[in-house]
């Protein structure tokens, strides 16, 4: 399976694996780590990106009960064979950054979320004028590790790194006063929870 890494905010992890046939772009589940193989296995070792990052990956617009469209911002799950919308039989994997019509298997951009034991967090929020943006759950004392700006929210065409413009202004709020306006766009905010 091919993979395009579009943005990477996390760090790859190198694991020794028993299965010797992992290819670059495969979904890998090792213990509590779920991510994307960045390399083919070499002497039983593979590098895995457990997020936060963005990859182009094949996703099936279905769930455990049949075909189901996938909207931008929808949670994507791994059910041990493919990425889809099956929350009942799958493990949370990431967020769809493109829509897929019902019953279609398509390669789309997916925001890979860190494994469940990671302290890294991700928030997808609507853009707006430069200034305060609500990010429910972020706290003073947390650390922003990345901010990606997707133009436009309806049909993502470009991605820009705005990390240097943002700080945590208060609990549940980030701020980029004097920075880039993101009206009609989407922001993906990566942060490390220290609270």
Secondary structure, DSSP 8 states (H G I E B T S, - for coil): ---EEEEE-S-EEEEE-S-----TT-EEEETTEEEEESS--BTTEEEEE-SSEEEEEEEESEETTEE--B-TT-EEEE-SS-EES-TTTSEEEEEESS-B-TT-EEEEEEEE---TT-SEEEEEEE--SSSEEE-TT--TT-EEEEEEEEE-SSS--EEEE-GGG-EEEETTEEE-TTS---TTSEEEEEEE---
